[in-house]
């Protein structure tokens, strides 16, 4: 059961409602964060604490800071006091004195900053990587990115150098390979044995999405699949392209937009002045000066009628009419009236909307769930 923070205007406090709008946790908090890993951070006049999905108190509201991430809690009572790490059951796993910061575990490894340098501890508090690094990134496949005077490289979980610092940035591309950006700005891709597998230098490298992802080189546009397998080179006629979504990739040819299938066939002709990628089986397209939606076969499912249109998320899409934004369903019916100056996509049942000065979050029924924030303040 998903629970969402809900602001009660009458009591000027937060509680939690479920997806159906049923009140599950009565409003009694000054602040309430979304749930992560079955727990959520809340704040009262006495401090920050943590509750579970029943509203039961895991950590009393007495901390200056209680940050929840993936079911772990990083907390401390004062800026210069011991920093604490709790698990989702509220059990204290680490208590660390004299540190500046810690991150919740990744693969059982806790990144910690102490006396201006980063190292790694395990959940027993034993040092796994010495505190000698200027920066350490998130663990991936038993290794971590590290930074020294030469740039970014990789160390293993014991701190041994796997790839000397030499890149301006590094990161995982998928479970099988990683990328590095060279000081000249070009990208390279390597396997887990740190052997280069990119067939040429890359000018642009998109994040891995689905079965094929876009890269750009001096030779043109290309698509690569899992393990950075070279799948497809686009003809020079295509000026722009985006990653595949729902089996279709948005492309631009001759100033107009269309879509390719996984084999590189232009299955939806490049005839639109503007378009967005597919999401939940529908894509926004601009035709005759108005936005509508098509399906993955190119069939019009929602007639062009909107001044602007966004992507579907959780079966709702933001659209603009007469200068204001609202939300439609997959049939094109307005479900949340066009009454906002801005409207974001839904994520976990909530979307951010605003009126130009204030910004707040609503649920899928359009009901306000958070206290308006004054953007001018």
Buried (B, 14 or more C-beta within 10 A) or exposed (E): EEBBBBBBEEEEBBBBBBBEEEEBBEBBBBBBBBBBBEBBBBBBEEBBBBBBBEBEEBBBBEBEBBBBEEBBBBBBBEEEEBBBBBBBEBEEBBEBEEBEEBBBBBEEBBBBBBEEBBBBBBEEEEEBBEBEBEEBBEBBBEBBBBBBEEBBBBBBBEBEEBBEBBBEBBBBBBEBBBBBBBEEEBBBBBEBEBEEBBEEBBEEBBEBEBEBBBBBBEEEBBBBBBBBEBBBEBEEEBBEBBBBBBBBBBBBBEEBBBBBBBEBEBBBEBBBEBBBBBBBBBBBBBBEEBBBBBBBEBEEBBEBBBBBBBBBBBEBBBBBBEEBBBBBBBEBEEBBEBEBBBBBBBEEBBBBBBBEEBBBBBBBEBEBBBBBEEEEE
